[in-house]
């Protein structure tokens, strides 16, 4: 399937945070429900061991659910800590994760624009369900900055780019919204208002979900972008797909400085 970079509502600064957070909370709930990013745990563990880094800086964190899964499953003997960041931080979700993990997961309150702001902290950089928001030239810029800062990076996204994935979103998301919204945490009354009475959250989330499939970068495309960004071959790169426990494909790109 050819890549189409159509618009997503959550990319725009004018989009209301209450609606955006409702969508990221729902996406995080679904990803947790499906255990979608379970294979990422081993990849991040290996990066921590090989790089010596014991901190993860998560970029474009959404509501932080993928990192919360990693934090639960990773070998705790490594002592890895985490920082959540986003251009539009979901502070209520971030605060809940910080409280639930006794600060092992922390966050930046300030907005962090991945293309324009400096990522000053050292650590393994991760992106979950986010790299498709960026066009190929922007992905190249992100990777060039990572290479310049000599920090490992692990990028994870959906790996099933076909009509079936789009149909699955169109069929299952309305059902999940209807039955699951009251149980999504942190609980918010406005989520119920904008789900059941004025269904802005489902409409935007379903649109953005479908567009996300159309925007996905294939692993071989991500690897090519990495190679274009790393002309001097300062990093070791790997890319591919791996199945999670329920049979969905997770795409990944992993890079670390050569010793």
C-alpha positions as CSV (number, residue, x, y, z in Angstrom):
1,X,0.0,0.0,0.0
2,X,1.4,3.4,-1.0
3,X,2.0,6.0,1.8
4,X,-0.4,8.9,1.9
5,X,0.4,11.7,4.3
6,X,-3.1,13.0,5.0
7,X,-3.8,15.2,8.0
8,X,-4.4,14.0,11.5
9,X,-6.4,16.2,13.9
10,X,-4.0,15.7,16.9
11,X,-1.1,17.2,14.9
12,X,-2.6,20.7,15.1
13,X,-2.1,23.2,17.9
14,X,-5.6,24.6,17.6
15,X,-7.1,21.2,18.4
16,X,-8.6,21.2,21.9
17,X,-6.4,19.4,24.5
18,X,-9.4,17.8,26.1
19,X,-10.4,16.1,22.9
20,X,-6.8,15.2,22.0
21,X,-6.2,13.7,25.4
22,X,-9.4,11.7,25.1
23,X,-8.0,10.2,21.9
24,X,-4.6,9.4,23.3
25,X,-6.1,7.9,26.5
26,X,-8.2,5.6,24.3
27,X,-5.3,4.6,22.1
28,X,-3.2,3.9,25.1
29,X,-6.0,1.8,26.6
30,X,-6.3,-0.2,23.4
31,X,-2.6,-0.8,23.1
32,X,-2.5,-2.0,26.7
33,X,-5.5,-4.2,26.2
34,X,-3.8,-5.8,23.2
35,X,-0.4,-5.9,24.8
36,X,0.6,-4.5,21.4
37,X,4.2,-3.4,22.2
38,X,5.3,-6.4,24.3
39,X,8.2,-7.3,21.9
40,X,9.7,-3.8,22.5
41,X,10.6,-4.8,26.0
42,X,13.4,-7.2,24.9
43,X,14.7,-4.7,22.4
44,X,15.0,-1.9,24.9
45,X,16.5,-4.3,27.4
46,X,19.2,-5.2,24.9
47,X,19.8,-1.6,24.1
48,X,20.2,-0.8,27.8
49,X,22.7,-3.6,28.2
50,X,24.8,-2.9,25.1
51,X,24.8,0.9,25.4
52,X,25.2,1.1,29.2
53,X,22.4,3.7,29.2
54,X,19.9,3.3,32.1
55,X,17.5,6.0,31.2
56,X,14.8,6.1,28.5
57,X,13.6,9.3,27.0
58,X,10.2,8.7,25.3
59,X,9.3,11.1,22.6
60,X,5.8,11.8,21.4
61,X,4.5,9.8,24.4
62,X,0.8,10.2,23.9
63,X,-0.6,9.0,27.3
64,X,2.5,7.0,28.1
65,X,0.9,3.5,28.0
66,X,3.6,1.8,25.9
67,X,6.3,3.0,28.3
68,X,4.2,1.9,31.3
69,X,4.2,-1.6,29.8
70,X,8.0,-1.5,29.3
71,X,8.5,-0.3,32.8
72,X,6.4,-3.3,34.2
73,X,8.1,-5.9,32.1
74,X,11.7,-4.8,31.8
75,X,14.3,-6.5,34.0
76,X,14.2,-4.3,37.1
77,X,17.7,-5.3,38.0
78,X,18.9,-2.9,35.3
79,X,17.5,0.0,37.2
80,X,16.1,1.7,34.1
81,X,14.1,5.0,34.6
82,X,11.9,6.8,32.1
83,X,10.9,10.3,31.1
84,X,7.8,11.0,29.0
85,X,7.7,14.0,26.6
86,X,5.3,15.3,24.0
87,X,4.5,18.3,22.0
88,X,1.1,18.3,23.6
89,X,1.8,16.6,27.0
90,X,-1.1,14.6,28.5
91,X,-0.3,15.8,32.0
92,X,-3.2,14.0,33.8
93,X,-2.0,10.6,32.4
94,X,1.6,11.4,33.0
95,X,0.9,12.4,36.6
96,X,-0.9,9.1,37.1
97,X,2.0,7.0,35.8
98,X,4.5,9.0,37.9
99,X,2.4,8.3,41.0
100,X,1.8,4.6,40.2
101,X,5.5,3.9,39.6
102,X,6.9,6.0,42.5
103,X,8.7,8.3,40.1
104,X,10.4,5.6,38.0
105,X,8.4,7.1,35.2
106,X,8.7,10.9,35.2
107,X,7.8,13.5,32.6
108,X,8.5,16.9,31.2
109,X,5.7,19.4,31.8
110,X,6.9,21.6,28.9
111,X,6.1,21.0,25.3
112,X,8.9,19.2,23.4
113,X,8.8,19.7,19.6
114,X,10.9,16.8,18.3
115,X,11.9,18.7,15.1
116,X,12.7,22.1,16.7
117,X,13.6,21.6,20.3
118,X,16.9,20.3,21.8
119,X,16.7,16.9,23.5
120,X,19.3,17.7,26.1
121,X,19.0,14.6,28.4
122,X,21.1,11.5,27.8
123,X,19.4,8.2,27.4
124,X,17.8,5.7,25.0
125,X,15.3,7.6,22.8
126,X,12.1,5.8,22.0
127,X,9.1,6.5,19.9
128,X,5.9,4.5,20.0
129,X,3.1,4.9,17.5
130,X,4.6,8.2,16.5
131,X,7.1,8.1,13.6
132,X,4.3,8.0,11.0
133,X,3.4,11.6,12.0
134,X,6.6,12.7,10.3
135,X,7.4,12.9,6.6
136,X,10.5,11.1,5.3
137,X,12.7,14.2,5.4
138,X,11.6,14.9,8.9
139,X,12.4,11.3,10.0
140,X,15.8,11.8,8.5
141,X,16.3,15.0,10.6
142,X,15.2,13.2,13.8
143,X,17.8,10.4,13.1
144,X,20.5,12.9,12.2
145,X,20.0,14.6,15.6
146,X,20.2,11.3,17.3
147,X,23.4,10.4,15.6
148,X,24.9,13.8,16.4
149,X,24.0,13.3,20.1
150,X,25.4,9.8,20.1
151,X,22.3,8.3,21.8
152,X,20.7,5.0,21.0
153,X,17.2,5.0,19.5
154,X,14.3,2.6,19.2
155,X,11.3,3.3,17.0
156,X,8.2,1.2,17.2
157,X,5.0,1.5,15.1
158,X,2.2,-0.5,13.5
159,X,3.4,-3.1,11.0
160,X,0.2,-4.1,9.3
161,X,-0.3,-1.6,6.5
162,X,-3.2,-3.0,4.5
163,X,-7.0,-2.6,4.0
164,X,-7.7,-5.2,6.8
165,X,-6.1,-2.9,9.4
166,X,-8.3,0.0,8.2
167,X,-11.4,-2.2,8.4
168,X,-10.5,-3.4,11.8
169,X,-10.4,0.2,13.1
170,X,-13.7,1.1,11.4
171,X,-15.4,-1.9,12.9
172,X,-13.9,-2.3,16.4
173,X,-13.2,1.2,17.5
174,X,-16.9,2.3,17.8
175,X,-17.6,-0.8,19.8
176,X,-14.6,-0.3,22.1
177,X,-15.5,3.4,22.6
178,X,-19.0,2.5,23.5
179,X,-18.2,-0.2,26.0
180,X,-14.8,0.8,27.4
181,X,-14.8,4.6,27.8
182,X,-16.1,4.6,31.4
183,X,-13.1,2.3,32.4
184,X,-10.3,4.3,30.8
185,X,-8.0,5.9,33.3
186,X,-7.6,8.6,34.5
187,X,-11.4,8.9,34.6
188,X,-12.7,12.2,33.2
189,X,-16.3,13.3,33.0
190,X,-15.6,15.3,29.8
191,X,-14.5,12.1,28.1
192,X,-18.0,10.7,28.6
193,X,-19.5,13.9,27.4
194,X,-17.4,14.0,24.2
195,X,-17.9,10.2,23.6
196,X,-21.6,9.6,24.2
197,X,-23.4,12.9,23.9
198,X,-21.1,14.8,21.5
199,X,-19.0,12.1,19.9
200,X,-16.0,14.3,19.0
201,X,-13.4,11.9,20.5
202,X,-14.5,8.8,18.6
203,X,-14.8,10.7,15.3
204,X,-11.4,12.2,15.6
205,X,-9.7,9.1,16.9
206,X,-11.2,6.8,14.2
207,X,-10.2,9.3,11.5
208,X,-6.7,9.7,12.9
209,X,-6.4,5.9,13.3
210,X,-7.3,5.2,9.6
211,X,-4.9,8.0,8.5
212,X,-2.2,6.5,10.7
213,X,-2.4,3.3,8.7
214,X,-2.0,5.2,5.4
215,X,1.0,7.1,6.9
216,X,2.9,4.1,8.1
217,X,6.6,3.8,7.1
218,X,7.6,0.3,6.2
219,X,10.7,-1.1,8.0
220,X,12.8,-1.1,4.8
221,X,11.8,2.6,4.3
222,X,12.8,3.4,7.8
223,X,16.1,1.6,7.4
224,X,16.8,3.5,4.2
225,X,16.1,6.8,6.0
226,X,18.5,5.8,8.7
227,X,21.2,4.9,6.2
228,X,20.7,8.3,4.4
229,X,21.0,10.1,7.7
230,X,24.1,8.1,8.7
231,X,26.4,8.5,5.7
232,X,29.5,8.0,7.9
233,X,28.1,4.7,9.3
234,X,28.5,5.9,12.9
235,X,25.6,3.7,14.1
236,X,24.6,0.1,13.8
237,X,21.0,-0.2,12.4
238,X,18.4,-2.9,12.3
239,X,14.8,-2.8,11.1
240,X,12.0,-5.3,10.6
241,X,8.7,-6.7,11.9
242,X,8.0,-8.9,14.8
243,X,4.7,-10.4,16.0
244,X,3.3,-9.7,19.4
245,X,1.4,-12.2,21.5
246,X,-1.9,-11.7,19.6
247,X,-0.6,-12.0,16.1
248,X,-0.3,-8.4,15.1
249,X,2.9,-7.1,13.5
250,X,5.0,-4.5,15.2
251,X,7.5,-2.6,13.0
252,X,10.8,-1.4,14.5
253,X,13.9,0.5,13.7
254,X,16.8,0.3,16.2
255,X,20.1,2.2,16.1
256,X,23.0,2.4,18.5
257,X,26.5,4.0,18.2
258,X,29.2,1.7,17.0
259,X,31.8,1.0,19.7
